[in-house]
Amino acid sequence: MTRDPDTIPPSTAARLREVGVLLPRLWKSLAPVTPLGPLDGPKCLVIPGFLAHDRSTAELRQAFAAAGWRTEGWNLGLNRGAKADTLIRLRQRFDQFGQGEKVLLVGWSLGGVFARELAREVPDHALAVATLGSPFSGDPHWNNVWRMYELVAGHKVDQPPIMRDNSKPPVPTLALWSRKDGIVAPRAAYGLAEESDEAVEIGCSHMGFAVTPAATRRVAAETTRFLTDRGLNPTRPAPNPPRRTLV
C-alpha cells in the first residue's frame, strides 16, 4: 500500500531551515514576559511548543493582544515534553488566569496537544482551542524531532505519561497547519475531519506560527474568524478615534 505523502515527516533540510527562521528573531526572547492586551479584554492563554517557553511566543501573544485579547503565557518555564503532572499544573495555571471566565486556548506545536487535553479538563470554561502546527493526530512519529523528544522527555513518544486522545475536545476546535512546516507532517497537524471542527492551511514555517509577524497576525485573524462564525467572538472593536476638526 502506498503511504499517504501527508504522513511523511519533513526532511532534515526542512528542519534546518526552521532554525534559519528562528535565529534572526532570538533577540525578542530577551523581552520581559508580561500580560499583553486590554485589561478588560477576553482572556487568551498561549502554550509554547516543545523546547520553547513564554519568551518564544512573544510575537504570537502580541498578535492576539492587538486583536483585543488579554493574553498571557503558561508560566511553566521551558516545555520539556509531557510529564505526569503536566495537566495538573496546566489546570492550576488555567484556573489562576481564568478566575471563572471563559479562556481561549492557543497552543503552538506540542503546546496545542496540551491545549486539547486541557480543554477536556475544563470544558465549561474553555472558550475554544486553536492548535498551530500541532501533531495531535495519527502516529506520533509523523514528525522529524521525535528522537530528540524521547531523549529530552525521558519516555517513548508513543508512551506518554498522560493520555493522548485524538478525538475532538468538547469545545470548538480549530487546527491551523502548513505544508511549509519543516517539523510536523501535514496530516498530523490537520487531522481527520472528526478530530476538529475546522482545519485551515497557513503558508508558514513551523517556527513562523509563533515568531513571524505575518504568520502570527494570520493566526489571530483566522482564530477570530472561526469564533465569529460560531457566534463566540468576545472581542470588542477598538473605539473610533476622535475626529479632528480642520480650521
N, C-alpha and C positions, 0 to 999 in steps of 0.2 A: 504494500500500500504506500502511495506517495505521501510524504509528510506535508502537512499544511505549511507553506512558507512563512505564514504569520506566527508560527510557533517556534521558529528558529531564532535563537538569540543573535543579537548584532555581533559583528566581527570585532576582533581585537582592535583593529584600526579605528572602528567607530567608537569604541570605548576610549581610546586615546584622544580622539577629537573632543570628547566630553571634557577632558582636562583642559584643553585649549579654550573652551567656553568659560570655564570656571576661573582660571588663573588671573585673567585681567580684572576680575571683579572681586578678588580676595580682599582688597582694601576695605570693602564695605563690611567685612566681618569684624572690623575694628570698632564699628559704631556701637554705642551702648544699646542694650536691649530694653526698650521701654514700650508701654502700651501706645498704640497709634490710633488715630481716628477720633471722631467726635465723642465727647464724654457720654452723651446720651444716645449714641448710635447702637444699633443692634449688634450683638456680640458674635465674634468670629474667632475660633481657636485654630491656629495653624500648627500642624505637627510635622516636624522635619523628617527627612529621609535617613536611610542608613548612613552612618558616619557623618551625619550633619547635625547641626544644633540651631538654636533660635537665631543666632547671628547669620547663619546661612540663608535664612528665609526673610531677611530684612526687606528685600525688593518686593517679594510676594506680599508680605504683610502691609507694606506701604501701598501697594496697588489696591488692596481691599479697603484700606483706610481711606484712600482717595475716592473710593466708590461709596463711602458713607458708613463703613463698619467700624466698630470699636474692636480692634484686633490685638490679640496677644499670642505669644508662643506657648509651648508646652511647659517650659520652665523645668525640664528634667535633664538638662545637660546634653551630652553627646548621645545620639541614638546608636547604641551598640548592638542592636538586634533585640529580638523578643526575649524577655526574662519571665520567670514565674510570677513576678509581681507587677509586670508592665501594666496590665489592665487595672489593677488595684490603684496604682499610682496615677494613672490617667484619669480614673474615675474621681479620685480626690482632687486632682487639678481642675477637672471639669466642674465639679460642684463648687469649688472655691471661686472660680471665674464666673460661672453662670449665675450663682445666687438665686436659683429657681427660675431664671429666664431661659428662653429658647436660645440655643447656641448653634451657629453654623460650624460644621467641622470640615476643615480643609486639610487634606493630607497629601504630602509630596512623597512619591515613591513608597518605601516601606511605611512611611507615616500614614499613607492612605489606607494600607491594610489595617493598621492600628485604629484609624478613624472608623472604619467599617465595623470593627469588633466593639469599639466603644459605643457606637450608636445602638448596638444590640443591648447594651447595658443600660442605656438611658433613652429609650425610645420616646418617652413623653417630653423630653427636654432637648433633644437634638432636632434642630430645625430641618437639617438636611446634611448630606455628605457629598463632598466633591473630592474625587481622587485624581491625582496628577501623575501620570506615568506609573501608576501603582500596579505591581504584579499580584493582583488579587485572584486571578482566575487560572485554571489549568494547573499544569505541572510547575512546582516552584523552581525547577531547573531552567525554566524558559527565560533566562537572563544570563549575562556573562560575568556576574560577580558572585555567584552562589558559593564558589570555593572560598573566596575571601570572607563571605558572610559566615560560613561554618567555622573558619579559623578565629574570627573575632567574637562571634556569638557563643561559641562553645557547644553547639549542637548541630545535628543534621538539618539541612534546610527543609526536609520533608518530615521532620520530627520536632516541631517547635514545642516549647513548654506551655504554650497556650493554644487553644483550639483555633484552627484555620478553617473558617467556614466560607465556602464560595457563594453561598446563597445571598440574595439581596437583603441588606439590612431592612428593618421595618420602618424606614423613613425614606423620603425621596433621595435618590442616589444618582449622581452624575459621574460618569467616568470620562476623563479627558486623557487622550492618548496621542501618540505621534509616530509616524513611520520614520521620522528622522531620529527617533530615540536611539541612542548609542549604547544603552544598558539593557533595556527590557524589550522582549519580543512583543509586537503589537497585540497579538491575541491575548497575552497575559494581562494587558492593560485595558483592553476594551471588553473582554469577557464575552460570555454568552448573553443573548437577548434578555434572558430571565434573571441575570445577575445584577442588573442595574436598570434604572428607569430610562436612561439615555446615555449614549456614548458619542462623544464628539471628538473628531480629529483636529489637532492643533499642530501646525507645521513648525515644531521647535525641537531642540535637543532635549535630552533628559534633564540636564542641568538648567536649561533655559526655562523650564516650568517655574523655577523658583528664583532665578538670578538675572534674567534679562528683562529690561523694561517692556519691550513689545509683547513678549510671551506672558508676562505676569498680568499686564493690562488685559490681554485677551482672556486669560483665565478668569479674572474678576468679572469681565463683561459676560462671558458665557455662563458663569455661575449666576449672575444677576438675571440674565435672560431666562435661565432654567427655572429659577424661583418665581419670576414674574409670570411665566407661562402657567404656573400652577397656583397662582394667587398667593404666593408665600413670601413675596419680596417685602421685607420690613424697612428697607432703607427709604429715606425721605430725600427728595431732591434738594439741593442747596438753594437757599433763598436767592431770589434775583437781586443783583447788586443795585444799589440806589442809582437812579437816573441822574446824569449830570445836566445841569441847566446851562445852556450856552448863552453867553451875554456878549 
